[in-house]
Amino acid sequence: MQDPTPIAVGIDVGGTKTHLRAEAGGSSGSGQSVVADHVRTSSGWRPHDPGAAAGWLAALIDETLPQGARPAAVAVGAHACETPRQCGEIRSALHALIGVPCLVVGDAELLVPAAGLDKGVGLVAGTGSVAVGRLADGAGVQVGGWGAVLGDEGGSAGLVREAARAVWAAYDRGDPPDVLAGRLTTAFGVPEVPALGAALESAKDVSAEWGKHAPTVFAAAEDGSPLARQVIAEGGRALASLVVRLTERGVPVGDVVVAGSTVLVQPVLYEAFTAALAEALPSARPRPLRAPPVEGAVALARSLR
């Protein structure tokens, strides 16, 4: 007999923290009751090992749901799940462990359903940056998300990388030290601009260790640094270019749901992004996400039942 109160489990696995929400009730979204709502670190998340990733998710579900509760469906938005093949392998391994309908997508895929929309583009600019959308036939397209060393422009780690490049270029030109140079050298604990290279290269976790210094860039801009303002403006243009790239891949762009711990916390970056987007794609409608992305995972889980 079918469970009269099926439990939909949504999981948002981010780069630093993971949010699981489980709701009981019908698939319409009305009369839902929260069974579990839990946030923990993403320590141990290994998305490039499908078996390990599935085991991590299954253990999280088992530890978080009340004793005796079983999910009817599980949807996961996963950080660093970069291709359909990779997400599919994790989904298959998770299904084999828990035996219920499962879906695994990249974490940016949660934004559109979290906003209550059936279609649209999701853009994340937190530690990194990525944009996702769907073609007319439903096939997913992702652009960006290449990590702090190669990409992630407009994310916190990418902004710090570009800030360092800007102060190095100014140093090579023989320009007088900019406020940004002083703030960066202080943040990285080095005495002068040439030492920034070794400081950045010594990071064990590049994205996290570079990204934590992003507030330095915004503070320098507030203090009047032309270099910092230029870096932020270019970051906004880079985020807009991700959306443009989706259109070049054939993705129809209307609503653009924006989330991330950098772009929504720093108005100057969001404004630079929206200005660049309006110039490049006047028909696009950017909208900051006000709900937690895990709500998108729960909505996707309900759709599986």
KEGUTI-196848 format. One record per residue (C-alpha): residue number from 0; x, y, z. Coordinates in Angstrom, 3 decimals. Last residue first. Layout:
REM KEGUTI-196848
<pt><num>NUM</num><X>X</X><Y>Y</Y><Z>Z</Z></pt>
...
This chain:
REM KEGUTI-196848
<pt><num>304</num><X>6.959</X><Y>10.614</Y><Z>-7.259</Z></pt>
<pt><num>303</num><X>9.918</X><Y>12.208</Y><Z>-9.040</Z></pt>
<pt><num>302</num><X>8.386</X><Y>15.687</Y><Z>-9.112</Z></pt>
<pt><num>301</num><X>8.377</X><Y>15.780</Y><Z>-5.313</Z></pt>
<pt><num>300</num><X>12.158</X><Y>15.300</Y><Z>-5.318</Z></pt>
<pt><num>299</num><X>12.569</X><Y>18.224</Y><Z>-7.719</Z></pt>
<pt><num>298</num><X>10.539</X><Y>20.481</Y><Z>-5.403</Z></pt>
<pt><num>297</num><X>12.640</X><Y>19.334</Y><Z>-2.432</Z></pt>
<pt><num>296</num><X>15.827</X><Y>20.154</Y><Z>-4.345</Z></pt>
<pt><num>295</num><X>14.490</X><Y>23.596</Y><Z>-5.246</Z></pt>
<pt><num>294</num><X>13.702</X><Y>24.246</Y><Z>-1.596</Z></pt>
<pt><num>293</num><X>17.347</X><Y>23.365</Y><Z>-0.896</Z></pt>
<pt><num>292</num><X>18.260</X><Y>26.550</Y><Z>-2.780</Z></pt>
<pt><num>291</num><X>17.155</X><Y>28.656</Y><Z>0.212</Z></pt>
<pt><num>290</num><X>14.501</X><Y>31.176</Y><Z>-0.855</Z></pt>
<pt><num>289</num><X>15.234</X><Y>34.812</Y><Z>-1.787</Z></pt>
<pt><num>288</num><X>16.883</X><Y>34.145</Y><Z>-5.145</Z></pt>
<pt><num>287</num><X>17.882</X><Y>37.398</Y><Z>-6.809</Z></pt>
<pt><num>286</num><X>16.006</X><Y>38.137</Y><Z>-10.044</Z></pt>
<pt><num>285</num><X>17.576</X><Y>38.952</Y><Z>-13.401</Z></pt>
<pt><num>284</num><X>15.107</X><Y>39.355</Y><Z>-16.292</Z></pt>
<pt><num>283</num><X>16.780</X><Y>38.907</Y><Z>-19.683</Z></pt>
<pt><num>282</num><X>15.200</X><Y>40.816</Y><Z>-22.593</Z></pt>
<pt><num>281</num><X>17.968</X><Y>43.446</Y><Z>-22.732</Z></pt>
<pt><num>280</num><X>20.638</X><Y>40.793</Y><Z>-23.292</Z></pt>
<pt><num>279</num><X>24.118</X><Y>42.375</Y><Z>-23.654</Z></pt>
<pt><num>278</num><X>23.423</X><Y>45.824</Y><Z>-22.219</Z></pt>
<pt><num>277</num><X>20.975</X><Y>44.609</Y><Z>-19.589</Z></pt>
<pt><num>276</num><X>23.404</X><Y>41.841</Y><Z>-18.657</Z></pt>
<pt><num>275</num><X>26.259</X><Y>44.293</Y><Z>-18.135</Z></pt>
<pt><num>274</num><X>24.117</X><Y>46.501</Y><Z>-15.907</Z></pt>
<pt><num>273</num><X>22.782</X><Y>43.480</Y><Z>-14.020</Z></pt>
<pt><num>272</num><X>26.297</X><Y>42.167</Y><Z>-13.359</Z></pt>
<pt><num>271</num><X>27.761</X><Y>45.497</Y><Z>-12.246</Z></pt>
<pt><num>270</num><X>24.750</X><Y>45.982</Y><Z>-9.956</Z></pt>
<pt><num>269</num><X>25.237</X><Y>42.537</Y><Z>-8.445</Z></pt>
<pt><num>268</num><X>28.928</X><Y>43.291</Y><Z>-7.900</Z></pt>
<pt><num>267</num><X>28.230</X><Y>46.640</Y><Z>-6.207</Z></pt>
<pt><num>266</num><X>25.478</X><Y>45.025</Y><Z>-4.125</Z></pt>
<pt><num>265</num><X>27.931</X><Y>42.611</Y><Z>-2.430</Z></pt>
<pt><num>264</num><X>26.018</X><Y>40.002</Y><Z>-0.432</Z></pt>
<pt><num>263</num><X>23.961</X><Y>38.695</Y><Z>-3.352</Z></pt>
<pt><num>262</num><X>26.953</X><Y>38.338</Y><Z>-5.697</Z></pt>
<pt><num>261</num><X>29.285</X><Y>36.791</Y><Z>-3.128</Z></pt>
<pt><num>260</num><X>27.348</X><Y>34.179</Y><Z>-1.146</Z></pt>
<pt><num>259</num><X>25.557</X><Y>32.940</Y><Z>-4.220</Z></pt>
<pt><num>258</num><X>22.251</X><Y>33.171</Y><Z>-5.996</Z></pt>
<pt><num>257</num><X>20.799</X><Y>34.648</Y><Z>-9.187</Z></pt>
<pt><num>256</num><X>17.695</X><Y>33.431</Y><Z>-11.006</Z></pt>
<pt><num>255</num><X>17.757</X><Y>34.606</Y><Z>-14.618</Z></pt>
<pt><num>254</num><X>14.238</X><Y>34.784</Y><Z>-16.044</Z></pt>
<pt><num>253</num><X>14.120</X><Y>34.912</Y><Z>-19.836</Z></pt>
<pt><num>252</num><X>16.925</X><Y>33.097</Y><Z>-21.644</Z></pt>
<pt><num>251</num><X>16.294</X><Y>30.450</Y><Z>-24.299</Z></pt>
<pt><num>250</num><X>19.342</X><Y>28.140</Y><Z>-24.365</Z></pt>
<pt><num>249</num><X>20.815</X><Y>27.719</Y><Z>-27.849</Z></pt>
<pt><num>248</num><X>24.514</X><Y>27.455</Y><Z>-26.976</Z></pt>
<pt><num>247</num><X>24.995</X><Y>31.127</Y><Z>-27.826</Z></pt>
<pt><num>246</num><X>22.177</X><Y>31.886</Y><Z>-25.387</Z></pt>
<pt><num>245</num><X>24.091</X><Y>30.010</Y><Z>-22.696</Z></pt>
<pt><num>244</num><X>27.220</X><Y>32.009</Y><Z>-23.505</Z></pt>
<pt><num>243</num><X>25.292</X><Y>35.228</Y><Z>-22.930</Z></pt>
<pt><num>242</num><X>24.397</X><Y>34.003</Y><Z>-19.443</Z></pt>
<pt><num>241</num><X>28.058</X><Y>33.291</Y><Z>-18.711</Z></pt>
<pt><num>240</num><X>28.965</X><Y>36.684</Y><Z>-20.207</Z></pt>
<pt><num>239</num><X>26.816</X><Y>38.397</Y><Z>-17.584</Z></pt>
<pt><num>238</num><X>28.985</X><Y>36.842</Y><Z>-14.873</Z></pt>
<pt><num>237</num><X>32.133</X><Y>38.040</Y><Z>-16.659</Z></pt>
<pt><num>236</num><X>30.706</X><Y>41.562</Y><Z>-16.952</Z></pt>
<pt><num>235</num><X>30.111</X><Y>41.641</Y><Z>-13.203</Z></pt>
<pt><num>234</num><X>33.658</X><Y>40.444</Y><Z>-12.559</Z></pt>
<pt><num>233</num><X>34.985</X><Y>43.108</Y><Z>-14.924</Z></pt>
<pt><num>232</num><X>33.188</X><Y>45.755</Y><Z>-12.874</Z></pt>
<pt><num>231</num><X>34.577</X><Y>44.260</Y><Z>-9.657</Z></pt>
<pt><num>230</num><X>38.157</X><Y>44.239</Y><Z>-10.973</Z></pt>
<pt><num>229</num><X>37.811</X><Y>47.820</Y><Z>-12.260</Z></pt>
<pt><num>228</num><X>36.512</X><Y>49.016</Y><Z>-8.904</Z></pt>
<pt><num>227</num><X>39.418</X><Y>47.318</Y><Z>-7.173</Z></pt>
<pt><num>226</num><X>41.935</X><Y>48.979</Y><Z>-9.502</Z></pt>
<pt><num>225</num><X>40.338</X><Y>52.409</Y><Z>-9.122</Z></pt>
<pt><num>224</num><X>40.684</X><Y>52.121</Y><Z>-5.329</Z></pt>
<pt><num>223</num><X>38.334</X><Y>54.602</Y><Z>-3.658</Z></pt>
<pt><num>222</num><X>38.103</X><Y>53.250</Y><Z>-0.120</Z></pt>
<pt><num>221</num><X>34.850</X><Y>51.501</Y><Z>-1.006</Z></pt>
<pt><num>220</num><X>36.729</X><Y>49.723</Y><Z>-3.779</Z></pt>
<pt><num>219</num><X>39.402</X><Y>48.646</Y><Z>-1.299</Z></pt>
<pt><num>218</num><X>36.703</X><Y>47.214</Y><Z>0.963</Z></pt>
<pt><num>217</num><X>35.256</X><Y>45.274</Y><Z>-1.984</Z></pt>
<pt><num>216</num><X>38.642</X><Y>43.741</Y><Z>-2.786</Z></pt>
<pt><num>215</num><X>39.364</X><Y>42.919</Y><Z>0.871</Z></pt>
<pt><num>214</num><X>35.955</X><Y>41.249</Y><Z>1.163</Z></pt>
<pt><num>213</num><X>37.273</X><Y>38.752</Y><Z>-1.428</Z></pt>
<pt><num>212</num><X>39.941</X><Y>37.454</Y><Z>0.985</Z></pt>
<pt><num>211</num><X>38.025</X><Y>34.292</Y><Z>1.914</Z></pt>
<pt><num>210</num><X>37.966</X><Y>33.336</Y><Z>-1.765</Z></pt>
<pt><num>209</num><X>41.690</X><Y>32.770</Y><Z>-2.040</Z></pt>
<pt><num>208</num><X>41.818</X><Y>30.244</Y><Z>0.782</Z></pt>
<pt><num>207</num><X>38.533</X><Y>28.566</Y><Z>-0.130</Z></pt>
<pt><num>206</num><X>39.110</X><Y>28.275</Y><Z>-3.866</Z></pt>
<pt><num>205</num><X>42.799</X><Y>27.376</Y><Z>-3.611</Z></pt>
<pt><num>204</num><X>42.545</X><Y>24.700</Y><Z>-0.950</Z></pt>
<pt><num>203</num><X>46.218</X><Y>24.047</Y><Z>-0.217</Z></pt>
<pt><num>202</num><X>47.223</X><Y>27.666</Y><Z>-0.812</Z></pt>
<pt><num>201</num><X>50.975</X><Y>28.058</Y><Z>-1.383</Z></pt>
<pt><num>200</num><X>50.487</X><Y>29.453</Y><Z>-4.896</Z></pt>
<pt><num>199</num><X>48.618</X><Y>32.498</Y><Z>-3.616</Z></pt>
<pt><num>198</num><X>51.317</X><Y>33.383</Y><Z>-1.085</Z></pt>
<pt><num>197</num><X>54.119</X><Y>32.717</Y><Z>-3.574</Z></pt>
<pt><num>196</num><X>52.561</X><Y>35.121</Y><Z>-6.052</Z></pt>
<pt><num>195</num><X>51.774</X><Y>37.773</Y><Z>-3.434</Z></pt>
<pt><num>194</num><X>55.471</X><Y>38.186</Y><Z>-2.623</Z></pt>
<pt><num>193</num><X>55.983</X><Y>40.575</Y><Z>-5.553</Z></pt>
<pt><num>192</num><X>53.406</X><Y>42.974</Y><Z>-3.977</Z></pt>
<pt><num>191</num><X>55.218</X><Y>43.612</Y><Z>-0.711</Z></pt>
<pt><num>190</num><X>55.463</X><Y>42.572</Y><Z>2.955</Z></pt>
<pt><num>189</num><X>53.279</X><Y>39.434</Y><Z>2.907</Z></pt>
<pt><num>188</num><X>50.497</X><Y>38.468</Y><Z>5.311</Z></pt>
<pt><num>187</num><X>47.922</X><Y>37.510</Y><Z>2.682</Z></pt>
<pt><num>186</num><X>45.387</X><Y>40.065</Y><Z>3.921</Z></pt>
<pt><num>185</num><X>48.061</X><Y>42.719</Y><Z>4.466</Z></pt>
<pt><num>184</num><X>49.439</X><Y>42.253</Y><Z>0.947</Z></pt>
<pt><num>183</num><X>45.919</X><Y>42.435</Y><Z>-0.432</Z></pt>
<pt><num>182</num><X>44.949</X><Y>45.581</Y><Z>1.470</Z></pt>
<pt><num>181</num><X>48.084</X><Y>47.466</Y><Z>0.482</Z></pt>
<pt><num>180</num><X>47.771</X><Y>46.502</Y><Z>-3.170</Z></pt>
<pt><num>179</num><X>44.095</X><Y>47.450</Y><Z>-3.236</Z></pt>
<pt><num>178</num><X>44.853</X><Y>50.919</Y><Z>-1.860</Z></pt>
<pt><num>177</num><X>47.054</X><Y>51.465</Y><Z>-4.930</Z></pt>
<pt><num>176</num><X>50.859</X><Y>51.618</Y><Z>-4.836</Z></pt>
<pt><num>175</num><X>52.278</X><Y>54.254</Y><Z>-7.226</Z></pt>
<pt><num>174</num><X>52.517</X><Y>52.922</Y><Z>-10.793</Z></pt>
<pt><num>173</num><X>55.798</X><Y>51.383</Y><Z>-11.944</Z></pt>
<pt><num>172</num><X>54.170</X><Y>49.571</Y><Z>-14.831</Z></pt>
<pt><num>171</num><X>55.231</X><Y>46.240</Y><Z>-13.344</Z></pt>
<pt><num>170</num><X>53.624</X><Y>47.204</Y><Z>-10.023</Z></pt>
<pt><num>169</num><X>50.377</X><Y>48.134</Y><Z>-11.786</Z></pt>
<pt><num>168</num><X>50.378</X><Y>44.759</Y><Z>-13.568</Z></pt>
<pt><num>167</num><X>50.994</X><Y>42.965</Y><Z>-10.264</Z></pt>
<pt><num>166</num><X>48.184</X><Y>44.950</Y><Z>-8.629</Z></pt>
<pt><num>165</num><X>45.761</X><Y>43.923</Y><Z>-11.362</Z></pt>
<pt><num>164</num><X>46.825</X><Y>40.269</Y><Z>-11.365</Z></pt>
<pt><num>163</num><X>46.280</X><Y>40.123</Y><Z>-7.598</Z></pt>
<pt><num>162</num><X>42.819</X><Y>41.617</Y><Z>-8.031</Z></pt>
<pt><num>161</num><X>42.095</X><Y>39.075</Y><Z>-10.766</Z></pt>
<pt><num>160</num><X>42.937</X><Y>36.195</Y><Z>-8.437</Z></pt>
<pt><num>159</num><X>40.920</X><Y>37.764</Y><Z>-5.624</Z></pt>
<pt><num>158</num><X>37.910</X><Y>38.181</Y><Z>-7.913</Z></pt>
<pt><num>157</num><X>38.230</X><Y>34.587</Y><Z>-9.085</Z></pt>
<pt><num>156</num><X>38.170</X><Y>33.327</Y><Z>-5.509</Z></pt>
<pt><num>155</num><X>35.063</X><Y>35.356</Y><Z>-4.678</Z></pt>
<pt><num>154</num><X>33.148</X><Y>34.433</Y><Z>-7.810</Z></pt>
<pt><num>153</num><X>32.985</X><Y>36.897</Y><Z>-10.691</Z></pt>
<pt><num>152</num><X>35.311</X><Y>34.825</Y><Z>-12.852</Z></pt>
<pt><num>151</num><X>35.227</X><Y>31.173</Y><Z>-11.803</Z></pt>
<pt><num>150</num><X>37.989</X><Y>30.357</Y><Z>-14.298</Z></pt>
<pt><num>149</num><X>41.281</X><Y>28.523</Y><Z>-14.626</Z></pt>
<pt><num>148</num><X>42.859</X><Y>28.558</Y><Z>-11.152</Z></pt>
<pt><num>147</num><X>39.640</X><Y>29.334</Y><Z>-9.275</Z></pt>
<pt><num>146</num><X>37.623</X><Y>26.438</Y><Z>-10.616</Z></pt>
<pt><num>145</num><X>36.044</X><Y>25.697</Y><Z>-13.985</Z></pt>
<pt><num>144</num><X>32.451</X><Y>26.450</Y><Z>-12.986</Z></pt>
<pt><num>143</num><X>31.587</X><Y>28.174</Y><Z>-16.226</Z></pt>
<pt><num>142</num><X>28.870</X><Y>26.993</Y><Z>-18.582</Z></pt>
<pt><num>141</num><X>26.246</X><Y>24.324</Y><Z>-18.010</Z></pt>
<pt><num>140</num><X>23.640</X><Y>23.102</Y><Z>-20.507</Z></pt>
<pt><num>139</num><X>20.783</X><Y>20.735</Y><Z>-19.704</Z></pt>
<pt><num>138</num><X>18.704</X><Y>18.948</Y><Z>-22.314</Z></pt>
<pt><num>137</num><X>15.002</X><Y>19.767</Y><Z>-22.050</Z></pt>
<pt><num>136</num><X>14.224</X><Y>19.741</Y><Z>-25.787</Z></pt>
<pt><num>135</num><X>14.060</X><Y>23.561</Y><Z>-25.870</Z></pt>
<pt><num>134</num><X>17.529</X><Y>23.719</Y><Z>-24.355</Z></pt>
<pt><num>133</num><X>17.984</X><Y>24.031</Y><Z>-20.631</Z></pt>
<pt><num>132</num><X>19.950</X><Y>26.421</Y><Z>-18.438</Z></pt>
<pt><num>131</num><X>22.933</X><Y>26.575</Y><Z>-16.129</Z></pt>
<pt><num>130</num><X>25.397</X><Y>29.257</Y><Z>-15.039</Z></pt>
<pt><num>129</num><X>28.531</X><Y>28.866</Y><Z>-12.935</Z></pt>
<pt><num>128</num><X>30.685</X><Y>30.927</Y><Z>-10.590</Z></pt>
<pt><num>127</num><X>33.031</X><Y>30.081</Y><Z>-7.742</Z></pt>
<pt><num>126</num><X>33.207</X><Y>31.020</Y><Z>-4.060</Z></pt>
<pt><num>125</num><X>29.710</X><Y>32.376</Y><Z>-4.498</Z></pt>
<pt><num>124</num><X>28.423</X><Y>33.466</Y><Z>-7.865</Z></pt>
<pt><num>123</num><X>25.620</X><Y>31.178</Y><Z>-8.983</Z></pt>
<pt><num>122</num><X>23.468</X><Y>31.754</Y><Z>-12.054</Z></pt>
<pt><num>121</num><X>20.325</X><Y>29.731</Y><Z>-12.816</Z></pt>
<pt><num>120</num><X>18.495</X><Y>30.199</Y><Z>-16.097</Z></pt>
<pt><num>119</num><X>14.761</X><Y>29.837</Y><Z>-16.552</Z></pt>
<pt><num>118</num><X>11.960</X><Y>27.316</Y><Z>-16.574</Z></pt>
<pt><num>117</num><X>9.265</X><Y>25.926</Y><Z>-14.298</Z></pt>
<pt><num>116</num><X>9.655</X><Y>28.687</Y><Z>-11.730</Z></pt>
<pt><num>115</num><X>9.023</X><Y>28.627</Y><Z>-7.978</Z></pt>
<pt><num>114</num><X>12.292</X><Y>30.389</Y><Z>-7.174</Z></pt>
<pt><num>113</num><X>13.629</X><Y>27.150</Y><Z>-5.675</Z></pt>
<pt><num>112</num><X>12.708</X><Y>25.449</Y><Z>-8.968</Z></pt>
<pt><num>111</num><X>14.994</X><Y>27.880</Y><Z>-10.859</Z></pt>
<pt><num>110</num><X>17.818</X><Y>27.811</Y><Z>-8.324</Z></pt>
<pt><num>109</num><X>18.249</X><Y>24.069</Y><Z>-7.844</Z></pt>
<pt><num>108</num><X>20.082</X><Y>23.484</Y><Z>-11.137</Z></pt>
<pt><num>107</num><X>23.000</X><Y>25.555</Y><Z>-9.763</Z></pt>
<pt><num>106</num><X>23.806</X><Y>22.638</Y><Z>-7.439</Z></pt>
<pt><num>105</num><X>24.605</X><Y>20.308</Y><Z>-10.333</Z></pt>
<pt><num>104</num><X>22.089</X><Y>17.500</Y><Z>-10.687</Z></pt>
<pt><num>103</num><X>21.342</X><Y>14.200</Y><Z>-8.940</Z></pt>
<pt><num>102</num><X>17.890</X><Y>12.612</Y><Z>-9.104</Z></pt>
<pt><num>101</num><X>16.668</X><Y>9.627</Y><Z>-7.140</Z></pt>
<pt><num>100</num><X>13.631</X><Y>7.336</Y><Z>-7.152</Z></pt>
<pt><num>99</num><X>13.842</X><Y>4.927</Y><Z>-4.191</Z></pt>
<pt><num>98</num><X>16.053</X><Y>1.900</Y><Z>-3.476</Z></pt>
<pt><num>97</num><X>18.398</X><Y>3.427</Y><Z>-0.912</Z></pt>
<pt><num>96</num><X>21.806</X><Y>2.020</Y><Z>-1.873</Z></pt>
<pt><num>95</num><X>21.240</X><Y>1.143</Y><Z>-5.529</Z></pt>
<pt><num>94</num><X>19.492</X><Y>4.479</Y><Z>-6.044</Z></pt>
<pt><num>93</num><X>22.555</X><Y>6.269</Y><Z>-4.640</Z></pt>
<pt><num>92</num><X>24.905</X><Y>4.459</Y><Z>-7.031</Z></pt>
<pt><num>91</num><X>22.670</X><Y>5.229</Y><Z>-9.993</Z></pt>
<pt><num>90</num><X>22.357</X><Y>8.897</Y><Z>-9.020</Z></pt>
<pt><num>89</num><X>26.129</X><Y>9.223</Y><Z>-8.498</Z></pt>
<pt><num>88</num><X>26.754</X><Y>7.771</Y><Z>-11.957</Z></pt>
<pt><num>87</num><X>24.128</X><Y>10.037</Y><Z>-13.490</Z></pt>
<pt><num>86</num><X>25.684</X><Y>13.151</Y><Z>-11.943</Z></pt>
<pt><num>85</num><X>29.062</X><Y>12.244</Y><Z>-13.437</Z></pt>
<pt><num>84</num><X>27.596</X><Y>11.464</Y><Z>-16.851</Z></pt>
<pt><num>83</num><X>25.453</X><Y>14.603</Y><Z>-16.877</Z></pt>
<pt><num>82</num><X>28.609</X><Y>16.669</Y><Z>-16.253</Z></pt>
<pt><num>81</num><X>29.978</X><Y>18.957</Y><Z>-13.529</Z></pt>
<pt><num>80</num><X>28.913</X><Y>17.599</Y><Z>-10.174</Z></pt>
<pt><num>79</num><X>31.297</X><Y>19.975</Y><Z>-8.395</Z></pt>
<pt><num>78</num><X>28.634</X><Y>21.051</Y><Z>-5.876</Z></pt>
<pt><num>77</num><X>25.630</X><Y>18.753</Y><Z>-5.873</Z></pt>
<pt><num>76</num><X>21.928</X><Y>19.486</Y><Z>-6.113</Z></pt>
<pt><num>75</num><X>20.348</X><Y>16.295</Y><Z>-4.818</Z></pt>
<pt><num>74</num><X>16.843</X><Y>14.927</Y><Z>-5.230</Z></pt>
<pt><num>73</num><X>15.498</X><Y>12.058</Y><Z>-3.134</Z></pt>
<pt><num>72</num><X>12.183</X><Y>10.215</Y><Z>-3.381</Z></pt>
<pt><num>71</num><X>9.887</X><Y>8.259</Y><Z>-1.035</Z></pt>
<pt><num>70</num><X>12.254</X><Y>8.778</Y><Z>1.868</Z></pt>
<pt><num>69</num><X>12.030</X><Y>6.460</Y><Z>4.895</Z></pt>
<pt><num>68</num><X>11.257</X><Y>7.404</Y><Z>8.477</Z></pt>
<pt><num>67</num><X>11.858</X><Y>4.744</Y><Z>11.160</Z></pt>
<pt><num>66</num><X>14.026</X><Y>6.975</Y><Z>13.312</Z></pt>
<pt><num>65</num><X>13.721</X><Y>10.593</Y><Z>12.259</Z></pt>
<pt><num>64</num><X>15.637</X><Y>11.559</Y><Z>9.117</Z></pt>
<pt><num>63</num><X>19.102</X><Y>13.079</Y><Z>9.581</Z></pt>
<pt><num>62</num><X>21.465</X><Y>10.158</Y><Z>10.153</Z></pt>
<pt><num>61</num><X>19.964</X><Y>7.936</Y><Z>7.462</Z></pt>
<pt><num>60</num><X>19.839</X><Y>10.767</Y><Z>4.923</Z></pt>
<pt><num>59</num><X>23.434</X><Y>11.793</Y><Z>5.637</Z></pt>
<pt><num>58</num><X>24.588</X><Y>8.176</Y><Z>5.429</Z></pt>
<pt><num>57</num><X>22.913</X><Y>7.792</Y><Z>2.039</Z></pt>
<pt><num>56</num><X>24.530</X><Y>11.013</Y><Z>0.794</Z></pt>
<pt><num>55</num><X>28.030</X><Y>9.975</Y><Z>1.895</Z></pt>
<pt><num>54</num><X>27.544</X><Y>6.489</Y><Z>0.438</Z></pt>
<pt><num>53</num><X>26.446</X><Y>7.999</Y><Z>-2.870</Z></pt>
<pt><num>52</num><X>29.505</X><Y>10.269</Y><Z>-2.964</Z></pt>
<pt><num>51</num><X>31.852</X><Y>7.394</Y><Z>-2.095</Z></pt>
<pt><num>50</num><X>30.389</X><Y>5.200</Y><Z>-4.814</Z></pt>
<pt><num>49</num><X>30.382</X><Y>7.988</Y><Z>-7.381</Z></pt>
<pt><num>48</num><X>34.015</X><Y>9.017</Y><Z>-6.735</Z></pt>
<pt><num>47</num><X>34.396</X><Y>12.388</Y><Z>-8.500</Z></pt>
<pt><num>46</num><X>31.823</X><Y>13.955</Y><Z>-6.184</Z></pt>
<pt><num>45</num><X>33.841</X><Y>13.378</Y><Z>-3.007</Z></pt>
<pt><num>44</num><X>32.028</X><Y>15.104</Y><Z>-0.113</Z></pt>
<pt><num>43</num><X>34.007</X><Y>14.334</Y><Z>3.056</Z></pt>
<pt><num>42</num><X>33.499</X><Y>17.741</Y><Z>4.649</Z></pt>
<pt><num>41</num><X>30.362</X><Y>19.354</Y><Z>3.264</Z></pt>
<pt><num>40</num><X>29.623</X><Y>20.916</Y><Z>6.639</Z></pt>
<pt><num>39</num><X>26.207</X><Y>20.461</Y><Z>8.209</Z></pt>
<pt><num>38</num><X>22.734</X><Y>21.953</Y><Z>7.874</Z></pt>
<pt><num>37</num><X>19.564</X><Y>20.070</Y><Z>8.846</Z></pt>
<pt><num>36</num><X>15.861</X><Y>20.447</Y><Z>8.261</Z></pt>
<pt><num>35</num><X>13.831</X><Y>17.319</Y><Z>8.976</Z></pt>
<pt><num>34</num><X>10.178</X><Y>16.275</Y><Z>8.782</Z></pt>
<pt><num>33</num><X>8.851</X><Y>19.585</Y><Z>7.521</Z></pt>
<pt><num>32</num><X>5.122</X><Y>19.419</Y><Z>6.835</Z></pt>
<pt><num>31</num><X>3.551</X><Y>19.965</Y><Z>3.436</Z></pt>
<pt><num>30</num><X>-0.153</X><Y>20.693</Y><Z>3.202</Z></pt>
<pt><num>29</num><X>0.144</X><Y>22.131</Y><Z>-0.256</Z></pt>
<pt><num>28</num><X>3.182</X><Y>21.414</Y><Z>-2.467</Z></pt>
<pt><num>27</num><X>1.123</X><Y>19.489</Y><Z>-4.990</Z></pt>
<pt><num>26</num><X>3.064</X><Y>16.270</Y><Z>-4.476</Z></pt>
<pt><num>25</num><X>1.328</X><Y>15.354</Y><Z>-1.258</Z></pt>
<pt><num>24</num><X>2.776</X><Y>15.421</Y><Z>2.244</Z></pt>
<pt><num>23</num><X>6.002</X><Y>14.933</Y><Z>4.160</Z></pt>
<pt><num>22</num><X>8.985</X><Y>17.241</Y><Z>3.801</Z></pt>
<pt><num>21</num><X>12.686</X><Y>16.509</Y><Z>4.188</Z></pt>
<pt><num>20</num><X>15.314</X><Y>19.247</Y><Z>4.046</Z></pt>
<pt><num>19</num><X>19.048</X><Y>18.650</Y><Z>3.816</Z></pt>
<pt><num>18</num><X>21.516</X><Y>21.548</Y><Z>3.630</Z></pt>
<pt><num>17</num><X>25.223</X><Y>20.954</Y><Z>2.980</Z></pt>
<pt><num>16</num><X>28.008</X><Y>23.410</Y><Z>3.727</Z></pt>
<pt><num>15</num><X>31.383</X><Y>24.439</Y><Z>2.285</Z></pt>
<pt><num>14</num><X>31.251</X><Y>23.803</Y><Z>-1.463</Z></pt>
<pt><num>13</num><X>27.540</X><Y>23.223</Y><Z>-1.444</Z></pt>
<pt><num>12</num><X>25.519</X><Y>20.016</Y><Z>-1.303</Z></pt>
<pt><num>11</num><X>21.850</X><Y>21.005</Y><Z>-1.464</Z></pt>
<pt><num>10</num><X>19.762</X><Y>17.978</Y><Z>-0.481</Z></pt>
<pt><num>9</num><X>16.036</X><Y>17.498</Y><Z>-0.984</Z></pt>
<pt><num>8</num><X>14.108</X><Y>14.630</Y><Z>0.577</Z></pt>
<pt><num>7</num><X>10.443</X><Y>14.046</Y><Z>-0.268</Z></pt>
<pt><num>6</num><X>8.629</X><Y>12.006</Y><Z>2.372</Z></pt>
<pt><num>5</num><X>5.419</X><Y>10.228</Y><Z>1.404</Z></pt>
<pt><num>4</num><X>2.468</X><Y>10.672</Y><Z>3.780</Z></pt>
<pt><num>3</num><X>-0.163</X><Y>8.173</Y><Z>2.675</Z></pt>
<pt><num>2</num><X>2.569</X><Y>5.566</Y><Z>2.014</Z></pt>
<pt><num>1</num><X>1.332</X><Y>3.460</Y><Z>-0.881</Z></pt>
<pt><num>0</num><X>0.000</X><Y>0.000</Y><Z>0.000</Z></pt>
